[in-house]
């Protein structure tokens, strides 16, 4: 399949696309919150994958599938970062609504009542700037210096965005937790 992709064989490319599409969507959904944006970034990622597939040497890896996914993940993350940079002037102009600013901070921990999907949905509610820094730091394990270099922001801005992302995420999750606990109490 990879040799077919290197020779621009559409059948091989389609097969690889079908194999990796779900994986790519999950990664890109961490950084984008609209399906159109995710699809755009995923397609751009596959374009880069097919353009650069000759750089991937499957002979160097014991498990080709895992190595290819890791290599593709890096392409997708960089594509998400590029998308963020390209749209940064629009994204940076967005502010949190008054409603999210007024969410009370609760000390009770109700994360155990939230599902994985609800937590991911809460992360996706963060502003694009906060969500991007949060994902790069928490999920991808990048340092603030690396994030700053990738996004073209200062280390201080990266730290500030992470702090604000955590605070807003805590508020979003507290609201979801309170609502879920309330609904459960009605049963």
N, CA, C and O of each residue as an XYZ file, in Angstrom:
748
protein
N       0.813     -1.182      0.000
C       0.000      0.000      0.000
C       0.868      1.261      0.000
O       0.597      2.193     -0.758
N       1.923      1.303      0.852
C       2.787      2.484      0.905
C       3.538      2.699     -0.399
O       3.705      3.835     -0.843
N       3.991      1.612     -1.012
C       4.694      1.776     -2.297
C       3.729      2.299     -3.351
O       4.120      3.087     -4.212
N       2.478      1.872     -3.292
C       1.470      2.398     -4.213
C       1.233      3.876     -3.993
O       1.062      4.631     -4.950
N       1.222      4.295     -2.735
C       1.054      5.722     -2.424
C       2.241      6.533     -2.936
O       2.079      7.654     -3.417
N       3.435      5.952     -2.828
C       4.628      6.646     -3.333
C       4.558      6.836     -4.849
O       5.129      7.783     -5.391
N       3.853      5.925     -5.527
C       3.699      6.008     -6.983
C       2.411      6.731     -7.383
O       1.984      6.655     -8.535
N       1.798      7.429     -6.429
C       0.567      8.187     -6.658
C      -0.576      7.332     -7.197
O      -1.384      7.803     -7.997
N      -0.643      6.094     -6.765
C      -1.741      5.220     -7.174
C      -2.962      5.555     -6.328
O      -2.937      5.415     -5.105
N      -4.031      5.999     -6.986
C      -5.235      6.453     -6.296
C      -5.854      5.353     -5.430
O      -6.368      5.648     -4.351
N      -5.819      4.135     -5.859
C      -6.382      3.028     -5.083
C      -5.664      2.850     -3.763
O      -6.301      2.657     -2.727
N      -4.340      2.912     -3.791
C      -3.546      2.788     -2.561
C      -3.786      3.983     -1.641
O      -3.894      3.831     -0.424
N      -3.866      5.172     -2.239
C      -4.121      6.373     -1.445
C      -5.491      6.291     -0.777
O      -5.640      6.658      0.389
N      -6.488      5.812     -1.516
C      -7.831      5.669     -0.962
C      -7.830      4.652      0.187
O      -8.482      4.865      1.209
N      -7.107      3.568      0.017
C      -7.023      2.541      1.050
C      -6.375      3.097      2.316
O      -6.861      2.850      3.420
N      -5.288      3.843      2.165
C      -4.616      4.436      3.319
C      -5.513      5.501      3.972
O      -5.565      5.616      5.197
N      -6.204      6.260      3.151
C      -7.130      7.282      3.652
C      -8.212      6.626      4.511
O      -8.493      7.088      5.616
N      -8.809      5.564      4.011
C      -9.855      4.862      4.759
C      -9.307      4.289      6.067
O      -9.997      4.280      7.086
N      -8.085      3.821      6.029
C      -7.452      3.224      7.199
C      -7.184      4.262      8.298
O      -7.344      3.974      9.484
N      -6.780      5.459      7.897
C      -6.335      6.467      8.866
C      -7.323      7.607      9.115
O      -7.070      8.447      9.978
N      -8.428      7.660      8.394
C      -9.329      8.808      8.504
C      -9.880      8.976      9.918
O      -9.841     10.082     10.455
N     -10.389      7.916     10.532
C     -10.936      8.015     11.884
C      -9.889      8.483     12.887
O     -10.169      9.309     13.756
N      -8.692      7.950     12.755
C      -7.575      8.338     13.611
C      -7.286      9.833     13.455
O      -7.092     10.540     14.443
N      -7.259     10.305     12.212
C      -6.978     11.710     11.937
C      -8.078     12.610     12.488
O      -7.793     13.673     13.040
N      -9.315     12.196     12.343
C     -10.437     12.994     12.832
C     -10.346     13.177     14.352
O     -10.574     14.275     14.859
N     -10.015     12.105     15.077
C      -9.922     12.191     16.530
C      -8.848     13.186     16.952
O      -9.050     13.962     17.886
N      -7.727     13.167     16.279
C      -6.643     14.094     16.621
C      -7.053     15.531     16.325
O      -6.855     16.421     17.153
N      -7.621     15.755     15.155
C      -7.960     17.124     14.757
C      -9.119     17.700     15.560
O      -9.198     18.914     15.748
N     -10.017     16.844     16.033
C     -11.111     17.340     16.873
C     -10.610     17.921     18.184
O     -11.326     18.693     18.821
N      -9.414     17.576     18.602
C      -8.844     18.167     19.810
C      -8.563     19.653     19.618
O      -8.590     20.425     20.577
N      -8.298     20.046     18.396
C      -7.856     21.413     18.112
C      -8.918     22.283     17.443
O      -8.835     23.509     17.510
N      -9.893     21.683     16.812
C     -10.927     22.431     16.102
C     -12.281     22.084     16.712
O     -12.460     20.986     17.240
N     -13.228     23.004     16.645
C     -14.519     22.691     17.236
C     -15.653     22.627     16.218
O     -16.784     22.319     16.594
N     -15.394     22.902     14.968
C     -16.431     22.788     13.950
C     -16.032     21.702     12.960
O     -14.867     21.579     12.584
N     -17.024     20.918     12.547
C     -16.776     19.789     11.656
C     -16.112     20.243     10.355
O     -15.260     19.540      9.813
N     -16.501     21.410      9.860
C     -15.899     21.911      8.610
C     -14.409     22.168      8.784
O     -13.611     21.876      7.893
N     -14.037     22.721      9.946
C     -12.628     22.985     10.222
C     -11.860     21.678     10.333
O     -10.757     21.550      9.801
N     -12.442     20.713     11.021
C     -11.783     19.416     11.198
C     -11.561     18.772      9.842
O     -10.467     18.287      9.552
N     -12.585     18.765      9.019
C     -12.476     18.153      7.700
C     -11.412     18.849      6.851
O     -10.650     18.196      6.138
N     -11.371     20.165      6.934
C     -10.370     20.930      6.181
C      -8.951     20.570      6.632
O      -8.065     20.357      5.805
N      -8.746     20.505      7.941
C      -7.421     20.189      8.473
C      -7.046     18.737      8.166
O      -5.901     18.458      7.812
N      -7.992     17.819      8.296
C      -7.726     16.405      7.987
C      -7.328     16.259      6.523
O      -6.359     15.568      6.211
N      -8.060     16.897      5.633
C      -7.736     16.797      4.203
C      -6.371     17.403      3.894
O      -5.614     16.868      3.084
N      -6.065     18.514      4.539
C      -4.742     19.123      4.356
C      -3.654     18.188      4.879
O      -2.589     18.065      4.274
N      -3.930     17.529      6.011
C      -2.980     16.572      6.570
C      -2.731     15.404      5.634
O      -1.588     14.982      5.459
N      -3.789     14.875      5.028
C      -3.615     13.779      4.076
C      -2.865     14.242      2.834
O      -2.073     13.487      2.271
N      -3.108     15.477      2.403
C      -2.366     16.012      1.258
C      -0.873     16.032      1.574
O      -0.053     15.644      0.742
N      -0.526     16.480      2.766
C       0.883     16.510      3.188
C       1.439     15.095      3.318
O       2.584     14.837      2.944
N       0.631     14.183      3.846
C       1.065     12.792      3.987
C       1.416     12.209      2.627
O       2.488     11.629      2.452
N       0.515     12.363      1.667
C       0.763     11.779      0.343
C       1.919     12.471     -0.381
O       2.663     11.838     -1.131
N       2.057     13.763     -0.149
C       3.151     14.508     -0.786
C       4.515     14.089     -0.234
O       5.513     14.084     -0.953
N       4.540     13.737      1.061
C       5.810     13.437      1.726
C       5.981     11.965      2.095
O       6.891     11.630      2.853
N       5.141     11.092      1.583
C       5.179      9.672      1.956
C       6.535      9.038      1.626
O       6.939      8.061      2.258
N       7.221      9.592      0.649
C       8.540      9.054      0.287
C       9.565      9.226      1.415
O      10.589      8.542      1.430
N       9.291     10.143      2.361
C      10.205     10.361      3.482
C      10.037      9.322      4.588
O      10.903      9.182      5.452
N       8.934      8.602      4.558
C       8.686      7.582      5.580
C       9.361      6.286      5.153
O       9.076      5.748      4.084
N      10.256      5.793      5.997
C      11.002      4.566      5.691
C      10.487      3.433      6.574
O      10.873      3.315      7.737
N       9.620      2.611      6.014
C       9.029      1.525      6.803
C      10.040      0.453      7.182
O       9.768     -0.342      8.082
N      11.182      0.403      6.535
C      12.204     -0.600      6.856
C      12.893     -0.321      8.185
O      13.576     -1.194      8.720
N      12.724      0.880      8.722
C      13.369      1.259      9.984
C      12.520      0.926     11.202
O      12.950      1.140     12.335
N      11.311      0.402     10.977
C      10.385      0.203     12.086
C       9.901     -1.236     12.153
O       9.621     -1.861     11.130
N       9.809     -1.747     13.366
C       9.314     -3.109     13.557
C       7.811     -3.174     13.312
O       7.323     -4.105     12.671
N       7.077     -2.184     13.822
C       5.638     -2.131     13.610
C       5.325     -0.930     12.725
O       5.260      0.202     13.204
N       5.137     -1.175     11.466
C       4.944     -0.111     10.475
C       3.696      0.699     10.781
O       3.703      1.923     10.650
N       2.627      0.032     11.186
C       1.363      0.712     11.454
C       1.513      1.749     12.560
O       1.058      2.884     12.413
N       2.141      1.370     13.656
C       2.332      2.298     14.780
C       3.251      3.446     14.366
O       2.979      4.603     14.687
N       4.316      3.139     13.667
C       5.254      4.181     13.238
C       4.584      5.148     12.268
O       4.792      6.358     12.357
N       3.787      4.627     11.349
C       3.093      5.478     10.379
C       2.089      6.377     11.088
O       1.980      7.559     10.760
N       1.355      5.835     12.055
C       0.401      6.647     12.805
C       1.121      7.752     13.589
O       0.648      8.887     13.641
N       2.243      7.423     14.187
C       3.007      8.434     14.921
C       3.512      9.535     14.008
O       3.458     10.715     14.355
N       4.002      9.145     12.841
C       4.498     10.111     11.858
C       3.347     10.981     11.359
O       3.493     12.198     11.239
N       2.211     10.364     11.072
C       1.045     11.084     10.583
C       0.477     11.999     11.670
O       0.003     13.096     11.374
N       0.525     11.555     12.914
C       0.049     12.381     14.024
C       0.826     13.691     14.074
O       0.243     14.760     14.256
N       2.140     13.605     13.912
C       2.967     14.816     13.915
C       2.564     15.734     12.758
O       2.486     16.949     12.935
N       2.308     15.166     11.583
C       1.853     15.965     10.435
C       0.536     16.658     10.775
O       0.368     17.847     10.502
N      -0.395     15.915     11.371
C      -1.710     16.475     11.706
C      -1.606     17.590     12.742
O      -2.259     18.625     12.609
N      -0.794     17.383     13.766
C      -0.643     18.415     14.796
C      -0.039     19.675     14.188
O      -0.498     20.783     14.465
N       0.985     19.507     13.361
C       1.587     20.671     12.706
C       0.590     21.357     11.767
O       0.601     22.581     11.635
N      -0.262     20.577     11.122
C      -1.284     21.148     10.247
C      -2.303     21.923     11.076
O      -2.756     22.988     10.658
N      -2.668     21.401     12.249
C      -3.566     22.129     13.150
C      -2.928     23.435     13.609
O      -3.597     24.466     13.683
N      -1.646     23.392     13.914
C      -0.930     24.602     14.323
C      -0.906     25.604     13.172
O      -1.138     26.795     13.383
N      -0.631     25.137     11.965
C      -0.634     26.024     10.794
C      -2.011     26.657     10.600
O      -2.120     27.848     10.312
N      -3.056     25.853     10.760
C      -4.426     26.364     10.621
C      -4.683     27.434     11.675
O      -5.278     28.471     11.383
N      -4.236     27.181     12.895
C      -4.393     28.162     13.969
C      -3.688     29.467     13.607
O      -4.270     30.545     13.723
N      -2.438     29.366     13.171
C      -1.671     30.562     12.806
C      -2.350     31.340     11.690
O      -2.447     32.566     11.735
N      -2.817     30.603     10.689
C      -3.458     31.237      9.531
C      -4.705     32.010      9.957
O      -5.022     33.051      9.380
N      -5.400     31.508     10.951
C      -6.642     32.129     11.397
C      -6.492     32.874     12.712
O      -7.491     33.235     13.334
N      -5.256     33.111     13.145
C      -5.013     33.704     14.463
C      -5.634     35.086     14.609
O      -6.115     35.418     15.692
N      -5.640     35.895     13.569
C      -6.204     37.233     13.719
C      -7.694     37.153     14.010
O      -8.219     37.960     14.777
N      -8.377     36.197     13.413
C      -9.796     36.002     13.698
C      -9.980     35.379     15.074
O     -10.829     35.813     15.853
N      -9.186     34.368     15.367
C      -9.311     33.630     16.615
C      -9.009     34.527     17.804
O      -9.738     34.501     18.795
N      -7.950     35.317     17.722
C      -7.562     36.147     18.856
C      -8.591     37.224     19.160
O      -8.611     37.764     20.266
N      -9.439     37.541     18.202
C     -10.479     38.533     18.411
C     -11.664     37.989     19.183
O     -12.516     38.762     19.619
N     -11.741     36.681     19.363
C     -12.865     36.093     20.071
C     -12.667     36.218     21.575
O     -11.561     36.065     22.094
N     -13.762     36.498     22.254
C     -13.706     36.571     23.711
C     -14.749     35.634     24.284
O     -15.668     35.206     23.585
N     -14.604     35.323     25.538
C     -15.588     34.483     26.199
C     -16.865     35.281     26.390
O     -16.818     36.498     26.569
N     -17.988     34.614     26.354
C     -19.258     35.291     26.560
C     -19.412     35.635     28.037
O     -18.724     35.077     28.893
N     -20.330     36.567     28.324
C     -20.584     36.929     29.710
C     -21.078     35.721     30.490
O     -20.767     35.566     31.671
N     -21.843     34.874     29.831
C     -22.404     33.700     30.500
C     -21.295     32.794     31.045
O     -21.379     32.333     32.183
N     -20.263     32.539     30.245
C     -19.197     31.661     30.724
C     -18.338     32.352     31.779
O     -17.734     31.678     32.614
N     -18.273     33.672     31.758
C     -17.508     34.382     32.778
C     -18.197     34.327     34.128
O     -17.526     34.428     35.155
N     -19.538     34.168     34.164
C     -20.299     34.184     35.407
C     -20.467     32.806     36.026
O     -21.103     32.684     37.073
N     -19.918     31.769     35.415
C     -20.065     30.427     35.960
C     -19.336     30.359     37.298
O     -18.158     30.703     37.397
N     -20.042     29.919     38.302
C     -19.456     29.857     39.647
C     -18.399     28.763     39.716
O     -18.489     27.741     39.037
N     -17.409     29.002     40.544
C     -16.366     28.010     40.763
C     -16.791     27.144     41.948
O     -16.949     27.659     43.055
N     -16.976     25.851     41.739
C     -17.404     24.943     42.793
C     -16.214     24.122     43.262
O     -15.347     23.740     42.476
N     -16.195     23.862     44.553
C     -15.078     23.103     45.104
C     -15.311     21.604     45.043
O     -14.362     20.829     45.167
N     -16.571     21.174     44.853
C     -16.823     19.741     44.806
C     -16.314     19.137     43.514
O     -16.393     19.754     42.452
N     -15.791     17.929     43.613
C     -15.222     17.259     42.455
C     -16.218     16.245     41.918
O     -16.480     15.227     42.560
N     -16.776     16.518     40.741
C     -17.757     15.611     40.165
C     -17.294     15.021     38.850
O     -18.111     14.572     38.047
N     -15.983     15.018     38.621
C     -15.477     14.496     37.358
C     -15.825     13.026     37.163
O     -15.878     12.533     36.036
N     -16.061     12.332     38.276
C     -16.386     10.918     38.153
C     -17.731     10.691     37.484
O     -17.989      9.590     37.000
N     -18.603     11.708     37.443
C     -19.904     11.537     36.789
C     -19.869     11.946     35.322
O     -20.855     11.774     34.605
N     -18.742     12.486     34.874
C     -18.616     12.896     33.482
C     -17.968     11.791     32.658
O     -17.057     11.107     33.125
N     -18.437     11.625     31.452
C     -17.848     10.635     30.557
C     -16.689     11.261     29.787
O     -16.503     12.478     29.782
N     -15.930     10.406     29.149
C     -14.819     10.855     28.309
C     -15.313     11.838     27.248
O     -14.695     12.876     27.011
N     -16.438     11.496     26.613
C     -16.980     12.359     25.553
C     -17.367     13.725     26.094
O     -17.190     14.735     25.412
N     -17.889     13.768     27.305
C     -18.274     15.044     27.900
C     -17.046     15.896     28.222
O     -17.078     17.117     28.073
N     -15.975     15.257     28.659
C     -14.744     15.998     28.945
C     -14.154     16.549     27.651
O     -13.734     17.705     27.604
N     -14.119     15.729     26.600
C     -13.623     16.210     25.310
C     -14.494     17.341     24.789
O     -13.982     18.323     24.250
N     -15.805     17.211     24.945
C     -16.723     18.280     24.521
C     -16.431     19.565     25.291
O     -16.495     20.654     24.722
N     -16.113     19.448     26.577
C     -15.785     20.623     27.388
C     -14.500     21.279     26.886
O     -14.422     22.506     26.813
N     -13.500     20.483     26.543
C     -12.253     21.027     25.996
C     -12.538     21.763     24.694
O     -11.963     22.819     24.431
N     -13.426     21.202     23.883
C     -13.764     21.820     22.605
C     -14.530     23.132     22.771
O     -14.618     23.915     21.826
N     -15.091     23.384     23.968
C     -15.781     24.644     24.229
C     -14.810     25.780     24.507
O     -15.192     26.950     24.461
N     -13.561     25.447     24.795
C     -12.566     26.492     25.034
C     -12.358     27.298     23.757
O     -12.587     26.805     22.653
N     -11.922     28.536     23.923
C     -11.614     29.345     22.743
C     -10.481     28.664     21.971
O      -9.701     27.921     22.567
N     -10.373     28.899     20.675
C      -9.318     28.237     19.893
C      -7.910     28.463     20.447
O      -7.099     27.537     20.455
N      -7.615     29.657     20.901
C      -6.273     29.941     21.419
C      -6.009     29.130     22.687
O      -4.941     28.534     22.832
N      -6.972     29.106     23.603
C      -6.805     28.351     24.841
C      -6.761     26.854     24.565
O      -5.930     26.139     25.127
N      -7.657     26.379     23.698
C      -7.734     24.952     23.384
C      -6.434     24.464     22.759
O      -5.951     23.382     23.093
N      -5.873     25.249     21.864
C      -4.634     24.851     21.184
C      -3.489     24.720     22.174
O      -2.780     23.714     22.170
N      -3.300     25.720     23.019
C      -2.213     25.669     24.003
C      -2.463     24.530     24.985
O      -1.534     23.798     25.327
N      -3.705     24.371     25.445
C      -4.033     23.292     26.378
C      -3.675     21.935     25.774
O      -3.013     21.126     26.424
N      -4.104     21.681     24.547
C      -3.817     20.397     23.899
C      -2.326     20.174     23.699
O      -1.821     19.081     23.952
N      -1.619     21.203     23.247
C      -0.186     21.037     23.002
C       0.565     20.757     24.308
O       1.499     19.954     24.326
N       0.165     21.407     25.388
C       0.863     21.224     26.663
C       0.432     19.933     27.351
O       1.275     19.117     27.723
N      -0.875     19.746     27.523
C      -1.380     18.620     28.321
C      -1.376     17.316     27.531
O      -0.929     16.289     28.041
N      -1.862     17.342     26.306
C      -2.002     16.114     25.522
C      -0.695     15.746     24.822
O      -0.262     14.595     24.877
N      -0.074     16.713     24.172
C       1.123     16.424     23.377
C       2.412     16.513     24.191
O       3.451     16.024     23.746
N       2.367     17.122     25.366
C       3.539     17.175     26.229
C       4.602     18.179     25.809
O       5.766     18.033     26.183
N       4.227     19.185     25.047
C       5.194     20.200     24.629
C       5.481     21.157     25.784
O       4.651     21.330     26.676
N       6.643     21.766     25.762
C       6.986     22.785     26.754
C       6.420     24.122     26.279
O       6.017     24.265     25.125
N       6.398     25.096     27.189
C       5.908     26.426     26.814
C       6.804     27.053     25.745
O       6.327     27.786     24.879
N       8.077     26.765     25.810
C       9.003     27.286     24.804
C       8.672     26.712     23.425
O       8.636     27.441     22.434
N       8.432     25.404     23.373
C       8.073     24.764     22.095
C       6.748     25.296     21.569
O       6.607     25.552     20.373
N       5.782     25.461     22.458
C       4.478     25.997     22.049
C       4.643     27.403     21.501
O       4.072     27.752     20.467
N       5.427     28.203     22.202
C       5.681     29.565     21.740
C       6.306     29.598     20.359
O       5.915     30.397     19.508
N       7.286     28.721     20.140
C       7.939     28.651     18.829
C       6.958     28.228     17.740
O       6.946     28.808     16.654
N       6.134     27.216     18.026
C       5.184     26.706     17.031
C       4.088     27.712     16.702
O       3.687     27.841     15.545
N       3.599     28.429     17.720
C       2.459     29.326     17.522
C       2.866     30.776     17.283
O       2.030     31.613     16.943
N       4.151     31.068     17.461
C       4.605     32.436     17.271
C       4.144     33.360     18.396
O       3.833     34.527     18.160
N       4.101     32.828     19.628
C       3.723     33.622     20.789
C       4.833     33.523     21.829
O       5.713     32.667     21.733
N       4.782     34.407     22.823
C       5.807     34.378     23.864
C       5.546     33.218     24.829
O       4.447     32.665     24.875
N       6.564     32.869     25.584
C       6.423     31.831     26.602
C       5.388     32.279     27.628
O       4.572     31.479     28.087
N       5.424     33.556     27.982
C       4.446     34.100     28.931
C       3.021     33.982     28.411
O       2.107     33.670     29.174
N       2.826     34.230     27.124
C       1.483     34.104     26.535
C       1.027     32.647     26.562
O      -0.146     32.359     26.795
N       1.960     31.740     26.321
C       1.627     30.322     26.376
C       1.206     29.934     27.792
O       0.203     29.244     27.972
N       1.964     30.373     28.795
C       1.626     30.066     30.186
C       0.290     30.686     30.577
O      -0.523     30.061     31.259
N       0.078     31.908     30.143
C      -1.178     32.590     30.450
C      -2.364     31.884     29.799
O      -3.395     31.677     30.440
N      -2.219     31.514     28.530
C      -3.298     30.814     27.831
C      -3.597     29.472     28.487
O      -4.758     29.074     28.580
N      -2.559     28.767     28.944
C      -2.774     27.492     29.620
C      -3.512     27.705     30.944
O      -4.445     26.968     31.264
N      -3.100     28.698     31.696
C      -3.752     28.992     32.972
C      -5.226     29.345     32.757
O      -6.099     28.851     33.470
N      -5.492     30.195     31.779
C      -6.872     30.585     31.482
C      -7.666     29.403     30.941
O      -8.852     29.263     31.240
N      -7.024     28.557     30.149
C      -7.706     27.364     29.625
C      -8.109     26.449     30.769
O      -9.230     25.941     30.796
N      -7.205     26.237     31.708
C      -7.507     25.377     32.854
C      -8.652     25.954     33.687
O      -9.557     25.230     34.103
N      -8.599     27.275     33.926
C      -9.647     27.919     34.705
C     -11.004     27.811     33.992
O     -12.008     27.461     34.613
N     -11.027     28.107     32.713
C     -12.284     28.020     31.960
C     -12.779     26.583     31.870
O     -13.982     26.331     31.939
N     -11.862     25.650     31.716
C     -12.245     24.237     31.657
C     -12.832     23.800     32.995
O     -13.816     23.062     33.034
N     -12.234     24.250     34.077
C     -12.752     23.936     35.403
C     -14.190     24.472     35.541
O     -15.064     23.786     36.072
N     -14.422     25.701     35.057
C     -15.767     26.288     35.127
C     -16.755     25.515     34.253
O     -17.879     25.244     34.677
N     -16.347     25.165     33.057
C     -17.220     24.409     32.147
C     -17.572     23.053     32.741
O     -18.730     22.637     32.724
N     -16.562     22.368     33.267
C     -16.795     21.043     33.852
C     -17.641     21.140     35.124
O     -18.471     20.267     35.376
N     -17.442     22.187     35.924
C     -18.252     22.361     37.130
C     -19.713     22.555     36.752
O     -20.605     21.999     37.392
N     -19.949     23.333     35.727
C     -21.329     23.564     35.274
C     -21.945     22.256     34.775
O     -23.083     21.934     35.113
N     -21.194     21.509     33.975
C     -21.694     20.232     33.453
C     -21.927     19.231     34.590
O     -22.910     18.490     34.584
N     -21.028     19.221     35.545
C     -21.136     18.300     36.675
C     -22.368     18.629     37.511
O     -23.131     17.735     37.877
N     -22.560     19.921     37.816
C     -23.726     20.324     38.599
C     -25.018     19.952     37.887
O     -25.963     19.475     38.516
N     -25.061     20.167     36.594
C     -26.251     19.838     35.817
C     -26.501     18.334     35.834
O     -27.637     17.891     36.003
N     -25.449     17.561     35.660
C     -25.594     16.107     35.633
C     -26.024     15.576     37.000
O     -26.877     14.693     37.082
N     -25.441     16.107     38.064
C     -25.816     15.690     39.419
C     -27.282     16.054     39.681
O     -28.024     15.272     40.276
N     -27.689     17.233     39.236
C     -29.072     17.662     39.410
C     -30.024     16.724     38.670
O     -31.041     16.307     39.225
N     -29.700     16.394     37.421
C     -30.531     15.491     36.630
C     -30.606     14.110     37.295
O     -31.675     13.501     37.348
N     -29.483     13.626     37.793
C     -29.458     12.325     38.469
C     -30.323     12.353     39.736
O     -30.959     11.358     40.083
N     -30.339     13.512     40.427
C     -31.137     13.605     41.656
C     -32.635     13.594     41.372
O     -33.436     13.281     42.253
N     -33.013     13.935     40.144
C     -34.422     13.926     39.760
C     -34.938     12.518     39.496
O     -36.151     12.310     39.471
N     -34.081     11.579     39.304
C     -34.496     10.202     38.982
C     -34.961      9.460     40.163
O     -35.341      8.294     40.049
